[in-house]
Amino acid sequence: MANKELKNQEKLQQEKVEERVSKVEKFFNDNKKTIWGCLCAILLVGIGILAYNNFVRQPKIKEAQAQTFAAEEVFRNGEYELALKGDGNFLGFEQLVSEYGSAAGEAVYFYAGVCELQLGNWQNAIDYLQKYNGSDDILATRAIFAQAKAYEGLEDFQKALELYEKAARKSDNAFAAEYLQKAGEMAEALGQSDKALAFYKEIKDQYPATVQGMSIDKYISRIESAK
């Protein structure tokens, strides 16, 4: 009896499987033109993407990266206006961003922003630096720090304070002392002496061997003596 019931169940399962297969076959036969059309479209899109990447995007990236070399060299020499604008013989970062965007590498936004910062063009600096989206942690932190300096230039000390502190919390190296000191200075400018003191003491405790750490006592003494 049990064997007969088991065989009946197996037969029922087999019938269900055959029914599903039959429905799939019928669906395919009824819609094979549409299905093949979709598969061909997907294949063509894939070929198009591959062709664009190999014959358009990659050559453009190589061209852009070659163009950035001269601008980076001038930047390292501290010639910020020349690095930003170029001289007709090479493209400056302004043109590189305009013509190539991130194809020239995310760093072009950082360089352009720092150039504008050095030239005192605060809002232009912020606009470029906010577009930087590179994966280099140190450069990303420096971009935040540079934005803070630009906001300081605009006398938006609260925003500058927020960004200096953000840079400090993002950094785990000696640069953090520089960021903390600037955060303390902004806090003082805003009349937040206790917050400034906390930043300065953090430098003294965590980064005593840095340039900022070696001279931070005078900042601490100035605030404590004023209380």
N, C-alpha and C positions, 0 to 999 in steps of 0.2 A: 504493500500500500504506500509506504513511504517512498519507495523507488519510483512508483508511478507518479506520485505528486511532484517529486523532484524533476522527473522527465517533463512533466507538463509545464513546470516553471521555466525550465531550460528552453522548451519550445516557444513559450510565450516571450521570453527574452530575445530569442532569435528572431521571432516575428517583428518585435519592436525595432531591433537593429536594422532588419531588412527594410522596414517601413521608413526609418530615418534615412537610410542610404538612398532609397527610392525617391524621397522628397528632395534630397540634395541633388540627385541626378536630374530630376525634373526641373528644379530651380535653375541649375546650370544650363540645361538645354533651352529653357525658356528665355534666359538672360545672357547667353554666351556672348552675344555681340557687345552688350554693355560691359560685361566682365572683361573681355579681351581689350575693349577700348580703354577701360580704366587702367589695366595693367600696362598697356602701351603708353598711356599718358604719364604714369608714374615713372616708367623707364626713360621716357624722353626728358622729364623733369630732372631725373638723376643725372643723365648725360649732360644736360644743360648746365647744371650746377658744377659738375666736374670740369666741363670745358671752361666755364667762367673762372673757376678757381685757378686752373692751370694756365690759361691764356690771357686772362685779364687781371685778376686780383693779385696773384703771385708776382708777375712782372711789375705791377704798380707798387707793391710793397718793396721790392728790391730797388726800384727807382727812387722811391721816397726815402728809404734808408740811406741810399748813397747821397742824396741831397742833404740829409741832416748832418753829415760828417763835418762839413765846413762850418755850419752854424754852431755846432757844439764846440769846435775848436776856438772860435771867436768868443763864445760864451765863457769858456774856461779862462780866457785872457782878460775877462772883466769888461769886454766891449759890448755892453748890453744893448745899446741902440742898434749897433751894427748887426748883432746876433738876431735881434728881433726883426729888423727891416731888410737885411741883406744889402748887397751893393750892386746888383745887376749881374754879377759873376756867380753868385750863389744865392739860393733862396733863404730868407730869414725865417724864423719860427712862425711869424705872422702869416707868411705865404704858405709855409708848409702845412699849417693847420687848415688854412682856407682851401688849398688845392688837394691835400691828401687826407686830412683828418687823422684818425687813429691808424690808418694804413702806414703812416710814417712812424708809428710807435706811440704809445701813450705818453711817453716822456716829453713829446713836443709840447703838450699842454702845460706840463710842469715848467719847462724851460721858458716858454712864452710868458707864463705867469710871473716867474721870478724876474724876467727882464722888465716887465711892466712895473713890478714892485720896485726894482732898483731905479726906475725912471720916475717914480712917484705917481704913477697912474694907478691909483688904488683900486678903483672899480674894475678896470680892465684886468688887473692882476687877479682879482677875485673871480671874475668870469672865466678866465682860463683855468685857474687852479681848481675850481669846482668841477671842471670837466675831466680832470685827471683821474683815471681809474686803473692805475697800474697795480701790479701784484707785488712790487718791491716794498716791503714794510717800512724800511728806512725812508725811502723817497716819498711814500704815502704820508708818513708822519711829518716830513719836512714840508709837504704841500699844505698840511693843516697849519703848521707853524707859520708858513708864509702868508696864508690867508689871515691868520691872527694879526700879523704885522700890518697887512693892508687895512684891516678894520681899525687897528690902532691909528693908522694914518688918517682914516676917516673920522677919528675921534669917537668911534663907537666902542668905548672901553668895555662895556658889558659883553658884547659879542667877542671882542678880542680876548677877554678873560676866559670865556667859555672854551674858545679854541686853543688857547695856550694850555689850559688844563687838560683838554682832550688829547693834545699832542703828548703831554707829559704822561698821561695814563696809558697811552698807546705804546710809548717807548719803554724799552727795558735796557737802555744803554746810557752812556754818559751824557748824551744829548738831553736826557730828561732834566738834568740840572738846569740847563739853559732855559728850557720850557717853563720849569717851575719858577725860576727867578722872574721871568717875564709875567707869569701869572700873578706873582706876588706884587709886582710893580703896578699891574692893572688893578688889583684889589686895593692897593693903597690909593690909587687915583680915584677910585670909587668910594673911598672912605671906609673900606672894609679891612681895618687894621688887624683884627684877629685872624681873618682868613689869610691875609698876607703873611702874618707871623707863622701860621701853620705851614705855608709853602716854604718859607725860609728855613724853618726847623727841619723840615723833611729833607731839604738839600744838605743841611749840616749832618743829619743822621745817616742818610742813605748814600750821599755822593760827596764825602768830605775831600776826596783826592782830586776833584775836578777844579777847574779855574773858578767856577762859581762857589764851590764849597770852601775854597781857601780864603775867600773874602766875604763870606756870608755873615760872619759875626757882626760886622758893622751895620748890616741891615736889621739884624735881630736886636742889637743894642739900641738902635734908633727908635724902634717901635716900643720896646720895653721901657725905655727911659721917658717916653712921652705919656705913659699911662699914669 
